[in-house]
Amino acid sequence: MKGNPEERAVLLGEYIVENNATVRKAAQVFCISKSTIHKDVTTKLKKINPALAKQVAKVLAVNKSQRHLRGGAATKEKYQQMKKKCSNFSGEQ
């Protein structure tokens, strides 16, 4: 996503607030690096639209506080899938 960095920052901020999206999810949707997303919504957005920047900061704070839970859930799912695959090969049913 090329173009005007100010417009991009506002667009990213609106997306994050509307969807309670993580930086990683926004990076996937907009095909931009996580560091660019973070720089746009934390630094540039404060100068352009301080009210939106505050809303984005709240969403990012919630995401940050929950990341250990999401990581644990993802790891649990990974090992459950691996266990399921392994049980198919060992003859267990």
PyMOL Python script that loads the backbone (N, CA, C, O; Angstrom):
from pymol import cmd

cmd.read_pdbstr("""\
ATOM      1  N   MET A   1       0.847  -1.173   0.000  1.00  0.00           N
ATOM      2  CA  MET A   1       0.000   0.000   0.000  1.00  0.00           C
ATOM      3  C   MET A   1       0.884   1.224   0.000  1.00  0.00           C
ATOM      4  O   MET A   1       1.402   1.630   1.040  1.00  0.00           O
ATOM      5  N   LYS A   2       1.049   1.796  -1.137  1.00  0.00           N
ATOM      6  CA  LYS A   2       1.849   3.009  -1.272  1.00  0.00           C
ATOM      7  C   LYS A   2       0.929   4.209  -1.168  1.00  0.00           C
ATOM      8  O   LYS A   2      -0.275   4.066  -0.958  1.00  0.00           O
ATOM      9  N   GLY A   3       1.493   5.368  -1.314  1.00  0.00           N
ATOM     10  CA  GLY A   3       0.672   6.566  -1.317  1.00  0.00           C
ATOM     11  C   GLY A   3       1.057   7.508  -0.194  1.00  0.00           C
ATOM     12  O   GLY A   3       2.161   7.455   0.347  1.00  0.00           O
ATOM     13  N   ASN A   4       0.127   8.356   0.132  1.00  0.00           N
ATOM     14  CA  ASN A   4       0.323   9.381   1.139  1.00  0.00           C
ATOM     15  C   ASN A   4       0.405   8.750   2.534  1.00  0.00           C
ATOM     16  O   ASN A   4      -0.545   8.104   2.976  1.00  0.00           O
ATOM     17  N   PRO A   5       1.529   8.932   3.224  1.00  0.00           N
ATOM     18  CA  PRO A   5       1.685   8.312   4.559  1.00  0.00           C
ATOM     19  C   PRO A   5       0.651   8.795   5.577  1.00  0.00           C
ATOM     20  O   PRO A   5       0.256   8.036   6.462  1.00  0.00           O
ATOM     21  N   GLU A   6       0.210  10.046   5.462  1.00  0.00           N
ATOM     22  CA  GLU A   6      -0.786  10.564   6.400  1.00  0.00           C
ATOM     23  C   GLU A   6      -2.130   9.870   6.196  1.00  0.00           C
ATOM     24  O   GLU A   6      -2.794   9.489   7.160  1.00  0.00           O
ATOM     25  N   GLU A   7      -2.525   9.710   4.928  1.00  0.00           N
ATOM     26  CA  GLU A   7      -3.779   9.015   4.640  1.00  0.00           C
ATOM     27  C   GLU A   7      -3.700   7.559   5.092  1.00  0.00           C
ATOM     28  O   GLU A   7      -4.661   7.005   5.627  1.00  0.00           O
ATOM     29  N   ARG A   8      -2.535   6.950   4.865  1.00  0.00           N
ATOM     30  CA  ARG A   8      -2.332   5.556   5.269  1.00  0.00           C
ATOM     31  C   ARG A   8      -2.461   5.417   6.786  1.00  0.00           C
ATOM     32  O   ARG A   8      -3.083   4.473   7.274  1.00  0.00           O
ATOM     33  N   ALA A   9      -1.881   6.346   7.524  1.00  0.00           N
ATOM     34  CA  ALA A   9      -1.937   6.284   8.985  1.00  0.00           C
ATOM     35  C   ALA A   9      -3.380   6.368   9.478  1.00  0.00           C
ATOM     36  O   ALA A   9      -3.771   5.629  10.382  1.00  0.00           O
ATOM     37  N   VAL A  10      -4.158   7.251   8.898  1.00  0.00           N
ATOM     38  CA  VAL A  10      -5.563   7.395   9.294  1.00  0.00           C
ATOM     39  C   VAL A  10      -6.347   6.134   8.924  1.00  0.00           C
ATOM     40  O   VAL A  10      -7.145   5.637   9.718  1.00  0.00           O
ATOM     41  N   LEU A  11      -6.117   5.628   7.726  1.00  0.00           N
ATOM     42  CA  LEU A  11      -6.802   4.417   7.276  1.00  0.00           C
ATOM     43  C   LEU A  11      -6.473   3.229   8.185  1.00  0.00           C
ATOM     44  O   LEU A  11      -7.359   2.460   8.558  1.00  0.00           O
ATOM     45  N   LEU A  12      -5.202   3.087   8.533  1.00  0.00           N
ATOM     46  CA  LEU A  12      -4.784   2.009   9.428  1.00  0.00           C
ATOM     47  C   LEU A  12      -5.409   2.167  10.810  1.00  0.00           C
ATOM     48  O   LEU A  12      -5.885   1.198  11.402  1.00  0.00           O
ATOM     49  N   GLY A  13      -5.402   3.389  11.314  1.00  0.00           N
ATOM     50  CA  GLY A  13      -5.995   3.656  12.628  1.00  0.00           C
ATOM     51  C   GLY A  13      -7.469   3.320  12.666  1.00  0.00           C
ATOM     52  O   GLY A  13      -7.947   2.707  13.620  1.00  0.00           O
ATOM     53  N   GLU A  14      -8.197   3.723  11.623  1.00  0.00           N
ATOM     54  CA  GLU A  14      -9.620   3.422  11.557  1.00  0.00           C
ATOM     55  C   GLU A  14      -9.860   1.914  11.490  1.00  0.00           C
ATOM     56  O   GLU A  14     -10.774   1.396  12.131  1.00  0.00           O
ATOM     57  N   TYR A  15      -9.039   1.219  10.715  1.00  0.00           N
ATOM     58  CA  TYR A  15      -9.187  -0.237  10.599  1.00  0.00           C
ATOM     59  C   TYR A  15      -8.961  -0.916  11.950  1.00  0.00           C
ATOM     60  O   TYR A  15      -9.730  -1.792  12.346  1.00  0.00           O
ATOM     61  N   ILE A  16      -7.921  -0.515  12.641  1.00  0.00           N
ATOM     62  CA  ILE A  16      -7.588  -1.129  13.936  1.00  0.00           C
ATOM     63  C   ILE A  16      -8.706  -0.896  14.945  1.00  0.00           C
ATOM     64  O   ILE A  16      -9.082  -1.811  15.678  1.00  0.00           O
ATOM     65  N   VAL A  17      -9.238   0.319  14.985  1.00  0.00           N
ATOM     66  CA  VAL A  17     -10.298   0.637  15.949  1.00  0.00           C
ATOM     67  C   VAL A  17     -11.591  -0.109  15.591  1.00  0.00           C
ATOM     68  O   VAL A  17     -12.225  -0.698  16.467  1.00  0.00           O
ATOM     69  N   GLU A  18     -11.979  -0.087  14.325  1.00  0.00           N
ATOM     70  CA  GLU A  18     -13.237  -0.712  13.913  1.00  0.00           C
ATOM     71  C   GLU A  18     -13.231  -2.225  14.108  1.00  0.00           C
ATOM     72  O   GLU A  18     -14.260  -2.818  14.433  1.00  0.00           O
ATOM     73  N   ASN A  19     -12.071  -2.849  13.909  1.00  0.00           N
ATOM     74  CA  ASN A  19     -11.997  -4.305  13.951  1.00  0.00           C
ATOM     75  C   ASN A  19     -11.296  -4.851  15.187  1.00  0.00           C
ATOM     76  O   ASN A  19     -11.109  -6.062  15.305  1.00  0.00           O
ATOM     77  N   ASN A  20     -10.907  -3.978  16.106  1.00  0.00           N
ATOM     78  CA  ASN A  20     -10.103  -4.385  17.258  1.00  0.00           C
ATOM     79  C   ASN A  20      -8.931  -5.247  16.801  1.00  0.00           C
ATOM     80  O   ASN A  20      -8.600  -6.257  17.421  1.00  0.00           O
ATOM     81  N   ALA A  21      -8.324  -4.830  15.719  1.00  0.00           N
ATOM     82  CA  ALA A  21      -7.289  -5.622  15.070  1.00  0.00           C
ATOM     83  C   ALA A  21      -5.941  -5.460  15.762  1.00  0.00           C
ATOM     84  O   ALA A  21      -5.645  -4.422  16.355  1.00  0.00           O
ATOM     85  N   THR A  22      -5.147  -6.497  15.670  1.00  0.00           N
ATOM     86  CA  THR A  22      -3.776  -6.430  16.135  1.00  0.00           C
ATOM     87  C   THR A  22      -2.924  -5.798  15.033  1.00  0.00           C
ATOM     88  O   THR A  22      -3.360  -5.684  13.888  1.00  0.00           O
ATOM     89  N   VAL A  23      -1.729  -5.395  15.388  1.00  0.00           N
ATOM     90  CA  VAL A  23      -0.798  -4.857  14.392  1.00  0.00           C
ATOM     91  C   VAL A  23      -0.496  -5.926  13.351  1.00  0.00           C
ATOM     92  O   VAL A  23      -0.396  -5.633  12.159  1.00  0.00           O
ATOM     93  N   ARG A  24      -0.351  -7.155  13.803  1.00  0.00           N
ATOM     94  CA  ARG A  24      -0.065  -8.264  12.889  1.00  0.00           C
ATOM     95  C   ARG A  24      -1.197  -8.464  11.887  1.00  0.00           C
ATOM     96  O   ARG A  24      -0.945  -8.659  10.698  1.00  0.00           O
ATOM     97  N   LYS A  25      -2.436  -8.417  12.355  1.00  0.00           N
ATOM     98  CA  LYS A  25      -3.580  -8.594  11.464  1.00  0.00           C
ATOM     99  C   LYS A  25      -3.659  -7.442  10.463  1.00  0.00           C
ATOM    100  O   LYS A  25      -3.907  -7.669   9.279  1.00  0.00           O
ATOM    101  N   ALA A  26      -3.454  -6.223  10.921  1.00  0.00           N
ATOM    102  CA  ALA A  26      -3.473  -5.069  10.019  1.00  0.00           C
ATOM    103  C   ALA A  26      -2.364  -5.176   8.978  1.00  0.00           C
ATOM    104  O   ALA A  26      -2.558  -4.807   7.819  1.00  0.00           O
ATOM    105  N   ALA A  27      -1.217  -5.674   9.384  1.00  0.00           N
ATOM    106  CA  ALA A  27      -0.101  -5.846   8.453  1.00  0.00           C
ATOM    107  C   ALA A  27      -0.463  -6.853   7.370  1.00  0.00           C
ATOM    108  O   ALA A  27      -0.117  -6.658   6.205  1.00  0.00           O
ATOM    109  N   GLN A  28      -1.151  -7.921   7.735  1.00  0.00           N
ATOM    110  CA  GLN A  28      -1.573  -8.918   6.752  1.00  0.00           C
ATOM    111  C   GLN A  28      -2.590  -8.333   5.784  1.00  0.00           C
ATOM    112  O   GLN A  28      -2.499  -8.555   4.577  1.00  0.00           O
ATOM    113  N   VAL A  29      -3.556  -7.589   6.305  1.00  0.00           N
ATOM    114  CA  VAL A  29      -4.621  -7.042   5.479  1.00  0.00           C
ATOM    115  C   VAL A  29      -4.081  -5.997   4.499  1.00  0.00           C
ATOM    116  O   VAL A  29      -4.464  -5.984   3.330  1.00  0.00           O
ATOM    117  N   PHE A  30      -3.197  -5.128   4.973  1.00  0.00           N
ATOM    118  CA  PHE A  30      -2.703  -4.032   4.144  1.00  0.00           C
ATOM    119  C   PHE A  30      -1.384  -4.340   3.442  1.00  0.00           C
ATOM    120  O   PHE A  30      -0.863  -3.508   2.699  1.00  0.00           O
ATOM    121  N   CYS A  31      -0.848  -5.528   3.677  1.00  0.00           N
ATOM    122  CA  CYS A  31       0.425  -5.942   3.051  1.00  0.00           C
ATOM    123  C   CYS A  31       1.552  -4.944   3.327  1.00  0.00           C
ATOM    124  O   CYS A  31       2.279  -4.525   2.425  1.00  0.00           O
ATOM    125  N   ILE A  32       1.666  -4.585   4.588  1.00  0.00           N
ATOM    126  CA  ILE A  32       2.706  -3.667   5.058  1.00  0.00           C
ATOM    127  C   ILE A  32       3.368  -4.337   6.251  1.00  0.00           C
ATOM    128  O   ILE A  32       2.745  -5.153   6.930  1.00  0.00           O
ATOM    129  N   SER A  33       4.625  -4.000   6.512  1.00  0.00           N
ATOM    130  CA  SER A  33       5.313  -4.604   7.645  1.00  0.00           C
ATOM    131  C   SER A  33       4.700  -4.140   8.967  1.00  0.00           C
ATOM    132  O   SER A  33       4.102  -3.068   9.058  1.00  0.00           O
ATOM    133  N   LYS A  34       4.868  -4.978   9.983  1.00  0.00           N
ATOM    134  CA  LYS A  34       4.350  -4.647  11.315  1.00  0.00           C
ATOM    135  C   LYS A  34       4.996  -3.381  11.854  1.00  0.00           C
ATOM    136  O   LYS A  34       4.338  -2.579  12.517  1.00  0.00           O
ATOM    137  N   SER A  35       6.274  -3.199  11.574  1.00  0.00           N
ATOM    138  CA  SER A  35       6.966  -2.011  12.077  1.00  0.00           C
ATOM    139  C   SER A  35       6.424  -0.735  11.429  1.00  0.00           C
ATOM    140  O   SER A  35       6.342   0.305  12.082  1.00  0.00           O
ATOM    141  N   THR A  36       6.059  -0.810  10.163  1.00  0.00           N
ATOM    142  CA  THR A  36       5.476   0.353   9.485  1.00  0.00           C
ATOM    143  C   THR A  36       4.105   0.675  10.068  1.00  0.00           C
ATOM    144  O   THR A  36       3.781   1.838  10.308  1.00  0.00           O
ATOM    145  N   ILE A  37       3.307  -0.355  10.292  1.00  0.00           N
ATOM    146  CA  ILE A  37       1.984  -0.164  10.903  1.00  0.00           C
ATOM    147  C   ILE A  37       2.149   0.514  12.259  1.00  0.00           C
ATOM    148  O   ILE A  37       1.494   1.514  12.552  1.00  0.00           O
ATOM    149  N   HIS A  38       3.019  -0.035  13.066  1.00  0.00           N
ATOM    150  CA  HIS A  38       3.220   0.491  14.419  1.00  0.00           C
ATOM    151  C   HIS A  38       3.702   1.934  14.381  1.00  0.00           C
ATOM    152  O   HIS A  38       3.212   2.766  15.145  1.00  0.00           O
ATOM    153  N   LYS A  39       4.647   2.242  13.510  1.00  0.00           N
ATOM    154  CA  LYS A  39       5.174   3.606  13.390  1.00  0.00           C
ATOM    155  C   LYS A  39       4.069   4.562  12.954  1.00  0.00           C
ATOM    156  O   LYS A  39       3.947   5.662  13.493  1.00  0.00           O
ATOM    157  N   ASP A  40       3.270   4.145  11.983  1.00  0.00           N
ATOM    158  CA  ASP A  40       2.193   5.001  11.486  1.00  0.00           C
ATOM    159  C   ASP A  40       1.157   5.303  12.559  1.00  0.00           C
ATOM    160  O   ASP A  40       0.763   6.456  12.733  1.00  0.00           O
ATOM    161  N   VAL A  41       0.713   4.276  13.282  1.00  0.00           N
ATOM    162  CA  VAL A  41      -0.393   4.486  14.226  1.00  0.00           C
ATOM    163  C   VAL A  41       0.059   5.033  15.577  1.00  0.00           C
ATOM    164  O   VAL A  41      -0.771   5.528  16.341  1.00  0.00           O
ATOM    165  N   THR A  42       1.338   4.959  15.889  1.00  0.00           N
ATOM    166  CA  THR A  42       1.784   5.510  17.168  1.00  0.00           C
ATOM    167  C   THR A  42       2.410   6.895  17.022  1.00  0.00           C
ATOM    168  O   THR A  42       2.196   7.760  17.871  1.00  0.00           O
ATOM    169  N   THR A  43       3.169   7.114  15.972  1.00  0.00           N
ATOM    170  CA  THR A  43       3.878   8.381  15.824  1.00  0.00           C
ATOM    171  C   THR A  43       3.154   9.348  14.891  1.00  0.00           C
ATOM    172  O   THR A  43       2.809  10.461  15.288  1.00  0.00           O
ATOM    173  N   LYS A  44       2.932   8.928  13.672  1.00  0.00           N
ATOM    174  CA  LYS A  44       2.337   9.824  12.671  1.00  0.00           C
ATOM    175  C   LYS A  44       0.904  10.189  13.004  1.00  0.00           C
ATOM    176  O   LYS A  44       0.492  11.335  12.829  1.00  0.00           O
ATOM    177  N   LEU A  45       0.144   9.212  13.485  1.00  0.00           N
ATOM    178  CA  LEU A  45      -1.269   9.450  13.756  1.00  0.00           C
ATOM    179  C   LEU A  45      -1.475  10.452  14.890  1.00  0.00           C
ATOM    180  O   LEU A  45      -2.467  11.181  14.893  1.00  0.00           O
ATOM    181  N   LYS A  46      -0.556  10.498  15.847  1.00  0.00           N
ATOM    182  CA  LYS A  46      -0.664  11.476  16.946  1.00  0.00           C
ATOM    183  C   LYS A  46      -0.657  12.899  16.420  1.00  0.00           C
ATOM    184  O   LYS A  46      -1.362  13.763  16.941  1.00  0.00           O
ATOM    185  N   LYS A  47       0.133  13.143  15.394  1.00  0.00           N
ATOM    186  CA  LYS A  47       0.241  14.484  14.821  1.00  0.00           C
ATOM    187  C   LYS A  47      -0.951  14.819  13.937  1.00  0.00           C
ATOM    188  O   LYS A  47      -1.365  15.976  13.858  1.00  0.00           O
ATOM    189  N   ILE A  48      -1.502  13.811  13.273  1.00  0.00           N
ATOM    190  CA  ILE A  48      -2.569  14.026  12.304  1.00  0.00           C
ATOM    191  C   ILE A  48      -3.941  14.064  12.966  1.00  0.00           C
ATOM    192  O   ILE A  48      -4.734  14.974  12.723  1.00  0.00           O
ATOM    193  N   ASN A  49      -4.214  13.058  13.813  1.00  0.00           N
ATOM    194  CA  ASN A  49      -5.530  12.903  14.422  1.00  0.00           C
ATOM    195  C   ASN A  49      -5.364  12.368  15.844  1.00  0.00           C
ATOM    196  O   ASN A  49      -5.454  11.160  16.064  1.00  0.00           O
ATOM    197  N   PRO A  50      -5.124  13.252  16.805  1.00  0.00           N
ATOM    198  CA  PRO A  50      -4.865  12.800  18.181  1.00  0.00           C
ATOM    199  C   PRO A  50      -6.001  11.980  18.803  1.00  0.00           C
ATOM    200  O   PRO A  50      -5.744  11.068  19.589  1.00  0.00           O
ATOM    201  N   ALA A  51      -7.240  12.292  18.462  1.00  0.00           N
ATOM    202  CA  ALA A  51      -8.366  11.541  19.033  1.00  0.00           C
ATOM    203  C   ALA A  51      -8.352  10.094  18.548  1.00  0.00           C
ATOM    204  O   ALA A  51      -8.545   9.167  19.334  1.00  0.00           O
ATOM    205  N   LEU A  52      -8.127   9.911  17.272  1.00  0.00           N
ATOM    206  CA  LEU A  52      -8.049   8.560  16.714  1.00  0.00           C
ATOM    207  C   LEU A  52      -6.835   7.829  17.272  1.00  0.00           C
ATOM    208  O   LEU A  52      -6.893   6.627  17.530  1.00  0.00           O
ATOM    209  N   ALA A  53      -5.745   8.550  17.456  1.00  0.00           N
ATOM    210  CA  ALA A  53      -4.531   7.941  18.012  1.00  0.00           C
ATOM    211  C   ALA A  53      -4.788   7.402  19.416  1.00  0.00           C
ATOM    212  O   ALA A  53      -4.266   6.346  19.776  1.00  0.00           O
ATOM    213  N   LYS A  54      -5.584   8.111  20.211  1.00  0.00           N
ATOM    214  CA  LYS A  54      -5.922   7.635  21.556  1.00  0.00           C
ATOM    215  C   LYS A  54      -6.755   6.360  21.498  1.00  0.00           C
ATOM    216  O   LYS A  54      -6.549   5.443  22.293  1.00  0.00           O
ATOM    217  N   GLN A  55      -7.692   6.304  20.561  1.00  0.00           N
ATOM    218  CA  GLN A  55      -8.516   5.101  20.410  1.00  0.00           C
ATOM    219  C   GLN A  55      -7.654   3.912  19.991  1.00  0.00           C
ATOM    220  O   GLN A  55      -7.814   2.803  20.501  1.00  0.00           O
ATOM    221  N   VAL A  56      -6.747   4.159  19.063  1.00  0.00           N
ATOM    222  CA  VAL A  56      -5.848   3.096  18.599  1.00  0.00           C
ATOM    223  C   VAL A  56      -4.969   2.631  19.756  1.00  0.00           C
ATOM    224  O   VAL A  56      -4.750   1.431  19.925  1.00  0.00           O
ATOM    225  N   ALA A  57      -4.469   3.567  20.547  1.00  0.00           N
ATOM    226  CA  ALA A  57      -3.613   3.213  21.682  1.00  0.00           C
ATOM    227  C   ALA A  57      -4.352   2.308  22.662  1.00  0.00           C
ATOM    228  O   ALA A  57      -3.758   1.388  23.224  1.00  0.00           O
ATOM    229  N   LYS A  58      -5.648   2.563  22.871  1.00  0.00           N
ATOM    230  CA  LYS A  58      -6.442   1.714  23.763  1.00  0.00           C
ATOM    231  C   LYS A  58      -6.555   0.295  23.211  1.00  0.00           C
ATOM    232  O   LYS A  58      -6.395  -0.677  23.950  1.00  0.00           O
ATOM    233  N   VAL A  59      -6.829   0.176  21.915  1.00  0.00           N
ATOM    234  CA  VAL A  59      -6.948  -1.144  21.289  1.00  0.00           C
ATOM    235  C   VAL A  59      -5.618  -1.882  21.383  1.00  0.00           C
ATOM    236  O   VAL A  59      -5.581  -3.064  21.725  1.00  0.00           O
ATOM    237  N   LEU A  60      -4.524  -1.180  21.077  1.00  0.00           N
ATOM    238  CA  LEU A  60      -3.207  -1.815  21.125  1.00  0.00           C
ATOM    239  C   LEU A  60      -2.832  -2.221  22.549  1.00  0.00           C
ATOM    240  O   LEU A  60      -2.169  -3.237  22.752  1.00  0.00           O
ATOM    241  N   ALA A  61      -3.257  -1.427  23.534  1.00  0.00           N
ATOM    242  CA  ALA A  61      -2.975  -1.782  24.929  1.00  0.00           C
ATOM    243  C   ALA A  61      -3.717  -3.055  25.324  1.00  0.00           C
ATOM    244  O   ALA A  61      -3.161  -3.910  26.013  1.00  0.00           O
ATOM    245  N   VAL A  62      -4.962  -3.181  24.895  1.00  0.00           N
ATOM    246  CA  VAL A  62      -5.725  -4.398  25.176  1.00  0.00           C
ATOM    247  C   VAL A  62      -5.064  -5.588  24.504  1.00  0.00           C
ATOM    248  O   VAL A  62      -4.897  -6.643  25.117  1.00  0.00           O
ATOM    249  N   ASN A  63      -4.686  -5.417  23.233  1.00  0.00           N
ATOM    250  CA  ASN A  63      -4.030  -6.505  22.512  1.00  0.00           C
ATOM    251  C   ASN A  63      -2.729  -6.912  23.192  1.00  0.00           C
ATOM    252  O   ASN A  63      -2.410  -8.097  23.283  1.00  0.00           O
ATOM    253  N   LYS A  64      -1.987  -5.927  23.665  1.00  0.00           N
ATOM    254  CA  LYS A  64      -0.718  -6.225  24.328  1.00  0.00           C
ATOM    255  C   LYS A  64      -0.953  -6.985  25.634  1.00  0.00           C
ATOM    256  O   LYS A  64      -0.191  -7.888  25.980  1.00  0.00           O
ATOM    257  N   SER A  65      -2.013  -6.612  26.353  1.00  0.00           N
ATOM    258  CA  SER A  65      -2.291  -7.286  27.624  1.00  0.00           C
ATOM    259  C   SER A  65      -2.782  -8.713  27.408  1.00  0.00           C
ATOM    260  O   SER A  65      -2.687  -9.543  28.312  1.00  0.00           O
ATOM    261  N   GLN A  66      -3.303  -9.006  26.222  1.00  0.00           N
ATOM    262  CA  GLN A  66      -3.841 -10.336  25.941  1.00  0.00           C
ATOM    263  C   GLN A  66      -2.894 -11.209  25.142  1.00  0.00           C
ATOM    264  O   GLN A  66      -3.202 -12.376  24.900  1.00  0.00           O
ATOM    265  N   ARG A  67      -1.774 -10.694  24.731  1.00  0.00           N
ATOM    266  CA  ARG A  67      -0.929 -11.456  23.814  1.00  0.00           C
ATOM    267  C   ARG A  67      -0.405 -12.750  24.410  1.00  0.00           C
ATOM    268  O   ARG A  67      -0.243 -13.733  23.687  1.00  0.00           O
ATOM    269  N   HIS A  68      -0.137 -12.777  25.707  1.00  0.00           N
ATOM    270  CA  HIS A  68       0.336 -14.027  26.307  1.00  0.00           C
ATOM    271  C   HIS A  68      -0.756 -15.090  26.298  1.00  0.00           C
ATOM    272  O   HIS A  68      -0.465 -16.283  26.209  1.00  0.00           O
ATOM    273  N   LEU A  69      -2.006 -14.663  26.391  1.00  0.00           N
ATOM    274  CA  LEU A  69      -3.119 -15.607  26.327  1.00  0.00           C
ATOM    275  C   LEU A  69      -3.296 -16.147  24.914  1.00  0.00           C
ATOM    276  O   LEU A  69      -3.514 -17.342  24.713  1.00  0.00           O
ATOM    277  N   ARG A  70      -3.200 -15.248  23.939  1.00  0.00           N
ATOM    278  CA  ARG A  70      -3.319 -15.676  22.545  1.00  0.00           C
ATOM    279  C   ARG A  70      -2.186 -16.615  22.164  1.00  0.00           C
ATOM    280  O   ARG A  70      -2.402 -17.610  21.473  1.00  0.00           O
ATOM    281  N   GLY A  71      -0.996 -16.302  22.608  1.00  0.00           N
ATOM    282  CA  GLY A  71       0.153 -17.154  22.311  1.00  0.00           C
ATOM    283  C   GLY A  71      -0.001 -18.523  22.929  1.00  0.00           C
ATOM    284  O   GLY A  71       0.320 -19.533  22.302  1.00  0.00           O
ATOM    285  N   GLY A  72      -0.490 -18.565  24.153  1.00  0.00           N
ATOM    286  CA  GLY A  72      -0.712 -19.847  24.825  1.00  0.00           C
ATOM    287  C   GLY A  72      -1.779 -20.667  24.129  1.00  0.00           C
ATOM    288  O   GLY A  72      -1.640 -21.882  23.990  1.00  0.00           O
ATOM    289  N   ALA A  73      -2.844 -20.009  23.690  1.00  0.00           N
ATOM    290  CA  ALA A  73      -3.914 -20.713  22.980  1.00  0.00           C
ATOM    291  C   ALA A  73      -3.412 -21.252  21.644  1.00  0.00           C
ATOM    292  O   ALA A  73      -3.757 -22.366  21.249  1.00  0.00           O
ATOM    293  N   ALA A  74      -2.601 -20.464  20.957  1.00  0.00           N
ATOM    294  CA  ALA A  74      -2.055 -20.909  19.668  1.00  0.00           C
ATOM    295  C   ALA A  74      -1.127 -22.109  19.858  1.00  0.00           C
ATOM    296  O   ALA A  74      -1.154 -23.054  19.069  1.00  0.00           O
ATOM    297  N   THR A  75      -0.313 -22.064  20.903  1.00  0.00           N
ATOM    298  CA  THR A  75       0.594 -23.180  21.177  1.00  0.00           C
ATOM    299  C   THR A  75      -0.194 -24.431  21.533  1.00  0.00           C
ATOM    300  O   THR A  75       0.133 -25.525  21.075  1.00  0.00           O
ATOM    301  N   LYS A  76      -1.231 -24.273  22.346  1.00  0.00           N
ATOM    302  CA  LYS A  76      -2.070 -25.411  22.722  1.00  0.00           C
ATOM    303  C   LYS A  76      -2.701 -26.030  21.475  1.00  0.00           C
ATOM    304  O   LYS A  76      -2.697 -27.251  21.319  1.00  0.00           O
ATOM    305  N   GLU A  77      -3.236 -25.206  20.602  1.00  0.00           N
ATOM    306  CA  GLU A  77      -3.848 -25.694  19.365  1.00  0.00           C
ATOM    307  C   GLU A  77      -2.824 -26.420  18.499  1.00  0.00           C
ATOM    308  O   GLU A  77      -3.122 -27.462  17.916  1.00  0.00           O
ATOM    309  N   LYS A  78      -1.634 -25.871  18.419  1.00  0.00           N
ATOM    310  CA  LYS A  78      -0.565 -26.483  17.620  1.00  0.00           C
ATOM    311  C   LYS A  78      -0.269 -27.894  18.112  1.00  0.00           C
ATOM    312  O   LYS A  78      -0.189 -28.826  17.313  1.00  0.00           O
ATOM    313  N   TYR A  79      -0.107 -28.054  19.413  1.00  0.00           N
ATOM    314  CA  TYR A  79       0.227 -29.364  19.961  1.00  0.00           C
ATOM    315  C   TYR A  79      -0.949 -30.339  19.914  1.00  0.00           C
ATOM    316  O   TYR A  79      -0.744 -31.548  19.801  1.00  0.00           O
ATOM    317  N   GLN A  80      -2.168 -29.833  19.998  1.00  0.00           N
ATOM    318  CA  GLN A  80      -3.327 -30.711  19.843  1.00  0.00           C
ATOM    319  C   GLN A  80      -3.400 -31.249  18.419  1.00  0.00           C
ATOM    320  O   GLN A  80      -3.701 -32.424  18.209  1.00  0.00           O
ATOM    321  N   GLN A  81      -3.126 -30.392  17.445  1.00  0.00           N
ATOM    322  CA  GLN A  81      -3.110 -30.838  16.045  1.00  0.00           C
ATOM    323  C   GLN A  81      -2.001 -31.855  15.813  1.00  0.00           C
ATOM    324  O   GLN A  81      -2.197 -32.853  15.119  1.00  0.00           O
ATOM    325  N   MET A  82      -0.828 -31.596  16.400  1.00  0.00           N
ATOM    326  CA  MET A  82       0.293 -32.510  16.238  1.00  0.00           C
ATOM    327  C   MET A  82      -0.031 -33.866  16.883  1.00  0.00           C
ATOM    328  O   MET A  82       0.284 -34.916  16.323  1.00  0.00           O
ATOM    329  N   LYS A  83      -0.652 -33.834  18.047  1.00  0.00           N
ATOM    330  CA  LYS A  83      -1.026 -35.072  18.731  1.00  0.00           C
ATOM    331  C   LYS A  83      -2.036 -35.854  17.901  1.00  0.00           C
ATOM    332  O   LYS A  83      -1.966 -37.080  17.813  1.00  0.00           O
ATOM    333  N   LYS A  84      -2.964 -35.141  17.300  1.00  0.00           N
ATOM    334  CA  LYS A  84      -3.979 -35.772  16.466  1.00  0.00           C
ATOM    335  C   LYS A  84      -3.331 -36.449  15.252  1.00  0.00           C
ATOM    336  O   LYS A  84      -3.683 -37.578  14.911  1.00  0.00           O
ATOM    337  N   LYS A  85      -2.399 -35.771  14.611  1.00  0.00           N
ATOM    338  CA  LYS A  85      -1.698 -36.343  13.467  1.00  0.00           C
ATOM    339  C   LYS A  85      -0.891 -37.567  13.875  1.00  0.00           C
ATOM    340  O   LYS A  85      -0.904 -38.578  13.173  1.00  0.00           O
ATOM    341  N   CYS A  86      -0.193 -37.487  14.992  1.00  0.00           N
ATOM    342  CA  CYS A  86       0.649 -38.589  15.451  1.00  0.00           C
ATOM    343  C   CYS A  86      -0.188 -39.804  15.833  1.00  0.00           C
ATOM    344  O   CYS A  86       0.228 -40.939  15.602  1.00  0.00           O
ATOM    345  N   SER A  87      -1.349 -39.580  16.409  1.00  0.00           N
ATOM    346  CA  SER A  87      -2.193 -40.711  16.801  1.00  0.00           C
ATOM    347  C   SER A  87      -2.712 -41.446  15.568  1.00  0.00           C
ATOM    348  O   SER A  87      -2.959 -42.650  15.627  1.00  0.00           O
ATOM    349  N   ASN A  88      -2.877 -40.742  14.464  1.00  0.00           N
ATOM    350  CA  ASN A  88      -3.311 -41.385  13.221  1.00  0.00           C
ATOM    351  C   ASN A  88      -2.234 -42.326  12.696  1.00  0.00           C
ATOM    352  O   ASN A  88      -2.552 -43.354  12.099  1.00  0.00           O
ATOM    353  N   PHE A  89      -0.966 -41.990  12.910  1.00  0.00           N
ATOM    354  CA  PHE A  89       0.124 -42.797  12.406  1.00  0.00           C
ATOM    355  C   PHE A  89       0.466 -43.966  13.332  1.00  0.00           C
ATOM    356  O   PHE A  89       1.027 -44.967  12.887  1.00  0.00           O
ATOM    357  N   SER A  90       0.134 -43.842  14.602  1.00  0.00           N
ATOM    358  CA  SER A  90       0.500 -44.898  15.535  1.00  0.00           C
ATOM    359  C   SER A  90      -0.541 -46.015  15.619  1.00  0.00           C
ATOM    360  O   SER A  90      -0.356 -46.990  16.346  1.00  0.00           O
ATOM    361  N   GLY A  91      -1.613 -45.870  14.886  1.00  0.00           N
ATOM    362  CA  GLY A  91      -2.641 -46.901  14.872  1.00  0.00           C
ATOM    363  C   GLY A  91      -3.713 -46.709  15.927  1.00  0.00           C
ATOM    364  O   GLY A  91      -4.660 -47.493  15.993  1.00  0.00           O
ATOM    365  N   GLU A  92      -3.579 -45.665  16.765  1.00  0.00           N
ATOM    366  CA  GLU A  92      -4.594 -45.400  17.781  1.00  0.00           C
ATOM    367  C   GLU A  92      -5.818 -44.811  17.102  1.00  0.00           C
ATOM    368  O   GLU A  92      -5.711 -44.118  16.090  1.00  0.00           O
ATOM    369  N   GLN A  93      -6.970 -45.092  17.665  1.00  0.00           N
ATOM    370  CA  GLN A  93      -8.187 -44.522  17.080  1.00  0.00           C
ATOM    371  C   GLN A  93      -9.140 -44.103  18.141  1.00  0.00           C
ATOM    372  O   GLN A  93     -10.222 -43.600  17.837  1.00  0.00           O
TER     373      GLN A  93
END
""", "prot")
cmd.dss("prot")
cmd.show_as("cartoon", "prot")
cmd.util.cbc("prot")
cmd.orient("prot")
